[in-house]
Amino acid sequence: MSEYGLPGQDLALRTAIAEAMPQHAGNLGVLIGRIEEAVDEETAAIRTDINFDIKASNVRKSRFLYELTRALRGAGDAPPPVEHRQGLERLRGKLAVNEAAIRAHLNAVNEIATLMQNAIQNAETDGTYSAGEFGYAR
């Protein structure tokens, strides 16, 4: 069992979890900055690194979301101070860019999967016994 209580985790995943744990849990500004850094790194890696570990990155972002939720709940109903509101708005923009990069990546994966599926189907059949040959296809 690993030091985080999750059996079978690889080193990259454990490292992502450890990096996501805030060093200054009470400092919302520091936490927002760390999240921005992680989101920027992920966005750049999705665009450039074919071997990028999306699973570890998702674990890291999930942990940051948990920490951010805890920090914001700790403030009660009061809105965050101005400097944190600006940081949150900046983070929101970076997350929108990150989402666009993830969507583009998923669309590319889907296109490749469709091409591979079509290639496999074309290789498996030569059309001899297709429904079109017997007049059943529309």
N, C-alpha and C positions, 0 to 999 in steps of 0.2 A: 504494500500500500504506500502511495506517495505521501510526501509531507503535507499535502492538501486534502488527504483522505479520499482521493479518487484513484481506484486501482487502474493500472494499465495506461496511464497517461504518458505520453512521450515528453522528452525534455523540452521541446519547443512549446508545447501546451502549458507545462508547468511554469516555464519562464514567462509566458504571456500572462498567466494568472498573477505571478509575483510582481511583474511590472505594473499591472493594473491596480494593485493595492496602493492606495495613496500614502505617501510619506507624511503628509500634513492633512489628516482627515478633516480638521476643522477649517481649513482654508479653502473656501469655494473658488477663489481666483486661481490658486495653484491647481486645483482639480480640473477646472475648465481648461487651463493651459495644457495640462497633460492629455486631456481628451482631444483637444485640437491637434496636438502633435501626433497622437495615435491615428486620428482620422486622416490627416495629411499624409502620413506614412503609408496607410492602407491605400488611399487613393492613388498615390504615385506607384506603389507596388502592383496594384491591379493593372495599371496601364503599361508597366514596363517589365515586370518579373514573371516569367512563365512558371516559375517554381514557387510562387508566393503561397504561403500556408494560410488559406482563408479561414480554416477551422480555428487555428490559434488566434487569428485576428478577431474573429467573432467572439471567442471567449473573452478576449481582452476588452472588446467594446461592451459586452454584456456586464462585465465586472465594473467598468466605468459607469454604465447606466445605473447599476445598483448603487454605487457610491454617490453619484449625482443625486439620485432620488433621495437617499438618506440625508444628504447635506441640505437639500431644499426642504425636506420635511422638517428638519431641525430648526429651520427659520420660522416655522409656523405659517400663519396667513400673511405675514408681512412680505411685501415684494422685496426682491433682492436689491441691494444697494446699486446705484447707477453704474459703478464700474463693473459689477457682475452682470447687470442687464446688457451692457455693451458686449461683454464676453460671451454671454449666452446667444445674443444675436449673431455675433461673428461665428460661433459654433454652429448655429442653425444654417448659415450660409455654406459652411464647409461640409456639413452633413448633406445638404442638397447636391453639392458637387460630387460627394462620395456616392450618394444614391445613383446619380446619373452614370458614374463609372461602373458601379455594380450592375445596373440595368444593361449597359452596353456589353459588359462581359457576359452576362447571362444570355443576352440575345445572340452573341457570337457563338456561345456554347450550344445554344438551341439550333442555330443554323448548321453548325458542324454535325450535330447529332442527326439532323434531318438529311443532310447530304450522305452521311454514312448509312443511314437506314435505307435511303433510296438506292445506294450503290449495292448494298447487300441484297435487297429485293430484286434488283436487276440481274445480279449475278446468279441468284437462285432460280430464276425462271427464264426460259427463252420464249415464252408466249405460246408454246404448243398447246397447252391445255387451259388457257385462260378463258374466262367467261365470255370475253369479246369474240373469241373464235366460234362460239356456238350461238351467238346472237342474243345472249342474256344481258350483256352490259349495256348501259344506257349512256 
